[in-house]
Amino acid sequence: MGLGLGMKLKTDGAQALFTYWERLKQSARLPSTADLDLVDIAPILANIMVYEKIDDDFSIRFFGTELVRRIGIDLTGTNMSLYQDDPLCRLTVNHLNQVLDGPLILAAEFNAGTNEGPVLEIEQIMVPIADKNGAPLCVLSHATRTKDTNAIVTLELTEGFKGLIGVQTLNL
């Protein structure tokens, strides 16, 4: 699935998030938090995360139910700085900053190992959302497994993160 300029997405959920974001975007203006209605993306909501930048940290404002089920913890309301020693967290914060600083759209694929043994392949897309004044403030993200999609595992990210396969960005 393509976004133009060579960016490709593997999963329907990532494509649906991009399509929704693009529909909200008007001319050169980023969609704002006032434009968002999570009911509009109900079919993919279980794999959605909403991050808000607060000073030098990101707060997880929403963490989808499928993500909770799969990793065994609800991260809604937590700050990314709590997990700053985790390599996946550091990578995620780097990506979040790129999305807001660009602003740009970022799609990434990575592998995460699990305590149970299988390696999970995951695709994630991140899109910027602005505050009421048009300044990038939040990142709306969708993460889906592209392999072992039905496995339920609790992973220790510090032990299980295998690394980035690829990253694509689209400047806005």
N, C-alpha and C positions, 0 to 999 in steps of 0.2 A: 504494500500500500504506500503510495507516495504522497508527499506534501509539496512537491515541487522542489526545484533546486537540488534534486538528488537525494533528499531525505526520504527514508523508507521506514515504515512501521510494520511490524509483523502481526500485531494483535488487533482484533476488532475494537477492544476497549480503548487502546491508545488512539486509534483512528477516530473513535467516537468522541473522545475528549478533545482532540484537535479540531474536529468539525464543529463541536459546540463552542469552543473558544473562538474560532474563526467567525462563527455566526454572531457572537457578541461583539467582536471587534468592529469598530466603525472607523473607516478610513485609516488614518494613522494613529488613532487613539487606542490605547490598550483598554480591554474590558476592565470595568471597575468592580469593586466588591459589591456595590449597589446593583450591578447587572446580574450577579450570580443568583441562581435559584437551583439549588442542588436537586430539587424535584425533577428538573429538566433532564438530568443525567441519571435518573433513578436506575436504569438497567446496568450502569457501570459503577454506581455509588459504593458498592461493597469493596472496590479496589482503589478508592480515591483517598488521597491525603491532601490536606490544606495546611500549608506552612505560612506563618506570618513572621516577618522580620521585626524584631523588637531590639533596638540598639544593635549590639553585635551578635545577637543570638537569634535563633528561630524557635518559635513555639509551634507545636503541632496542634492546630485548631480542630482538625477532624481527621480521624483515622478509621477507615472503612471496616465494616464488620468481617469481611473475608480476610483482611489483613490481620485483624485481631485473632480470628480463628486459626489462621495458619502459623502465626508466630507465638501465640499463647499469651499475649499481653496487649492491653489497650493503651496506646501511647497518646491518646487524646489528652491535651492539657499539659504535656511534658515539654521541656525545653531540650533542644538538641545538645546543649552544653553538658547535660547530665551524662551523655555517652561520648564525650569528646575523645576518649582514649580508644574508641572502637574505630578500626579502619573504614568500615562501611559508613559510619556516621561522618567521619572526616570527608570522605568522598562525597557524600550527600550534601553536606554543608558547602563544599566547594562548588558543586553543581547548582545549588540554590542561589549562591552569590553570583555565579555567572549569569543565571537566568534574569535576576533582578538588575545587575549592573549593565547587561547588554543594552536594553533588554533583548532577550532572545528565547527561542524555543530550544529545548535540549531533549534529545532522546538518547538513552543509554541502554546497553545490554551488559549484564554481568552474571557471574556465577556465584552461588553461595553454597557452601557445603553444609551438611546437617549432621547433627549428632547421630542420627539414624543411618547415615552412610550415603544416601543419594546426593548428587550435585544438582541443584536447582538452577535452571536458566531463567532469568528474569528480564523482562523489557520494561523500561520506565520512560514516561514522557513527562516533561515539566513545562508549564506555560505560565507567563507572568500575568498578574492581576494588579491593577492600580488602586490607589486610594481615591477618595472623591476629588482630589486635585490633579489626578493623572500621574502621580509618581508611583513607580513600581513598589508594591508593598507585600504582596502575597504570591505564593506559588501554588498553583493547582497541579496535582500530580496524579498519575495513574500508573500502578505497577501490577504486572501480570506475569505469572510463570508461563514460559513457553515450553517447558519440559517438566515432567512430573507434576502436572497441574492438579491432580487429585490428591496428592500426598498431604497428609497432615503431619507436620513436624514442628517441634520446638527447637529452634536453633540458637546456639550461642554465637552471636555474630562475631565476637572477637576470635573465636576458634574456627568459625565456618566460612568466613568471607574468602573467596578465591581470587577475586579481582575483576577488573573491567575487561570486557571483550571488545567493546567499541562504543564510541560516542559520536553523535551527530548534532550539529547546531544549525539553527536557521536564524540569521540576524533579521530583526524587524525594522 
